[in-house]
Amino acid sequence: MTLSQRIGFWGGLLVAFLVVIMPTPEGMAVPAQRAVAVTLLMAIWWLTEAIPIYATAFVPMALFPLLGVLETDVVAESYGHNYVIMLLCGFFIAKVIELQQLHRRMALIVLNYLGTNQQRIILSFMLVSAFLSMWIANVAVVLLMLPIATAVIAKTEESHGETTSKFGLALMLATAYACSIGGTGTLIGTPVNMVFAGIVGELFPAAPEINFFTWLKIGLPIVVVFIPVIWLYIIRYFKIPANLLIDTRAFKYELASLGPMTDGEKKALGVFLFTALGWIFRSDFDFDSFRVPGWGTWLGVGDYVHDATVAVVGALSLFVLTNKNTGKPLLTWKEASSVPWGIVIIVGGGYAIARSFQATGLAGWIGQQMDFIGSYSPLMILLIVTTFIVFLTEINSNTATANIFLPVLAAVAVAARINPLFLMIPATFACSFAFMMPSGTGTNTVIFASGKVSIPEMAKCGLWLNFISVVLLTALLYFVVIPILGLEMTLPTWVK
C-alpha cells in the first residue's frame, strides 16, 4: 500500500467506527446511523483506492448484516439485480465484437472516408469513439482507439514536424472526451446509467420503468449536441489548422488487410443488431392519441420481460452460434471470464447502498435536513446539482459518485416535494462530464496512462470544458430532456 492508501484504509475504518459509537442524531434510527458509517467507509476507500474499488463494492455484503442494517439475503439481491445481469450480458456482446475485430473495421471505415485533414481526423475519431461507447465499455473503446491514434500522430509528425505538436494532444483528449460523452447515449453505455436505473427501481418500485428506449430518447440528443461542441472547442483551444492534410493511405491499407467480413463478424453484427432492436422495441410506443405495441405486448409477456431478458438471450446465442472460420462458438467461457466483472460488482454495491437508505429510513432523514432546496427555481436546482456532481467527479470515480449521491439526491427531492428524477437524471449525466483530471473517468485515466497527456495539460483544457458543459448540460436538461420525459417538478404519485 502507498501512504495515501494506508491513510485511506485506516482513516475510513476510524470514521466508520466514530459514526457508529456517536450519539444517534434526533429522528434517525440506529440502523440508519450504521448505514451512514458503512457508506462513509466505502466513500473514503473508493476515493483513496485503499483496496481495489471492486472489492470495496462488497463491503455492504459483509457489514450490513453484521451491523444489523439489512439481512444477508436482502443485500445479496442487489448484486443479482436485473440491471446487473443486463450490464454483464452487454459486456459479453461487446467482448465478441472485440474478438471478431468488428469494432476495428467500423472505426477504419469512418476514418478512411472522413480523415482528410487534422480537424476532420479529430472529428472522425470522436464520431467513432462516441458511437462505439454507446454499446461497448468506454475504457475498452479508448484502448481500441489508442494505437490507431498513436499511429496517426506518428505519421503526421513524420510528415509535418513540429507544426503538429498540438495535434497529438488534441486528438488524445478529444478521443477520451468523446468516449465519456458517447457512453451517456444508451442505458448500457456507462455503468453510471445502470446505477441510476437500478436505484430508481430500488427506491421507487412504482415509478415508470427506465428501459433502454426511454434512456435513448434523452441520451442521444445529449450526444448529438455535445460531440460537435467539444470538437469545436478542441480545435480552437489547440488552434488546429484546417488546411493541413493527412495521408489516409495507412487507413486504406489497414482496412484492406482485414479483407471481407468474416463469418464471425457477420454473426457478431447480427447478435448486436438483434439485441439493440430487441431493447428498443420491447415496450409500447405512446404517441398522444394512439399507442404502438412493442413485441412484449404482441407476445402477451409485457409484464414478464425486461431489457435484461433481451440481453440474456443475446448473450446465450453467443455460446451457441459457431464461427465457421474457427469451428468454435463466437464466445467461449474462458473468453467470457475476461470481461470487466468488477464493474458489475460496483453497480451491485450501489444498489445495496440505495436499499439500505430506503429500508432504514435514512433517505427520509437526509431529505428532511435538506428540504430547503425546494424553495429554489427549477433551473437553479439543475445548475446546482450539475455543477456539484461534475466537479466532485474530478476527484472520485464517476461510478462511485453515482452510487453514493443518487440515493441522497432522491431523498432530498422527496423531502422537498420535488420529482426525484428532476435531481437524479442531471446528476447521472453530470457523472460523465468530468474532463479535468485522470481520476474523473476511466477514459481520462487511460489517456493519461499512455504518457501522451500530462495532468496540467488535461486540467487546463478540461477546466473551461467543464464550465461549458455545466451550462450547456443544464440548458439541455431543462429545455430538451425534461420536456421529452414529460417531467413535472412536483412530487409524482408513484413516490410512496
Stockholm file with secondary structure:
# STOCKHOLM 1.0

chainA/1-496         MTLSQRIGFWGGLLVAFLVVIMPTPEGMAVPAQRAVAVTLLMAIWWLTEAIPIYATAFVPMALFPLLGVLETDVVAESYGHNYVIMLLCGFFIAKVIELQQLHRRMALIVLNYLGTNQQRIILSFMLVSAFLSMWIANVAVVLLMLPIATAVIAKTEESHGETTSKFGLALMLATAYACSIGGTGTLIGTPVNMVFAGIVGELFPAAPEINFFTWLKIGLPIVVVFIPVIWLYIIRYFKIPANLLIDTRAFKYELASLGPMTDGEKKALGVFLFTALGWIFRSDFDFDSFRVPGWGTWLGVGDYVHDATVAVVGALSLFVLTNKNTGKPLLTWKEASSVPWGIVIIVGGGYAIARSFQATGLAGWIGQQMDFIGSYSPLMILLIVTTFIVFLTEINSNTATANIFLPVLAAVAVAARINPLFLMIPATFACSFAFMMPSGTGTNTVIFASGKVSIPEMAKCGLWLNFISVVLLTALLYFVVIPILGLEMTLPTWVK
#=GR chainA/1-496 SS CCHHHHHHHHHHHHHHHHHHHSCCCTTCCHHHHHHHHHHHHHHHHHHHTSSCHHHHTTHHHHHHHHTTSSCHHHHHHHHTCHHHHHHHHHHHHHHHHHHTTHHHHHHHHHHHHHCSBHHHHHHHHHHHHHHHHTTSCHHHHHHHHHHHHHHHHHHHHHHHGGGGHHHHHHHHHHHHHHHHHHGGGSTTSSHHHHHHHHHHHHHCTTSCCCCHHHHHHHHHHHHHHHHHHHHHHHHHHTTCCSSCBCCCHHHHHHHHHHCSCCHHHHHHHHHHHHHHHHHHTSSCEEETTEEECCHHHHTTCTTTCCHHHHHHHHHHHHHHSEETTTTEESSCHHHHTTSCHHHHHHHHHHHHHHHHHHHTSHHHHHHHHTGGGGGSCHHHHHHHHHHHHHHHHTTSCHHHHHHHHHHHHHHHHHHTTBCTHHHHHHHHHHTTCCCSCTTTCHHHHHHHHTTSSCHHHHHHHHHHHHHHHHHHHHHHIIIIIHHHHTCCSBCCTTCC
#=GC SS_cons         CCHHHHHHHHHHHHHHHHHHHSCCCTTCCHHHHHHHHHHHHHHHHHHHTSSCHHHHTTHHHHHHHHTTSSCHHHHHHHHTCHHHHHHHHHHHHHHHHHHTTHHHHHHHHHHHHHCSBHHHHHHHHHHHHHHHHTTSCHHHHHHHHHHHHHHHHHHHHHHHGGGGHHHHHHHHHHHHHHHHHHGGGSTTSSHHHHHHHHHHHHHCTTSCCCCHHHHHHHHHHHHHHHHHHHHHHHHHHTTCCSSCBCCCHHHHHHHHHHCSCCHHHHHHHHHHHHHHHHHHTSSCEEETTEEECCHHHHTTCTTTCCHHHHHHHHHHHHHHSEETTTTEESSCHHHHTTSCHHHHHHHHHHHHHHHHHHHTSHHHHHHHHTGGGGGSCHHHHHHHHHHHHHHHHTTSCHHHHHHHHHHHHHHHHHHTTBCTHHHHHHHHHHTTCCCSCTTTCHHHHHHHHTTSSCHHHHHHHHHHHHHHHHHHHHHHIIIIIHHHHTCCSBCCTTCC
//
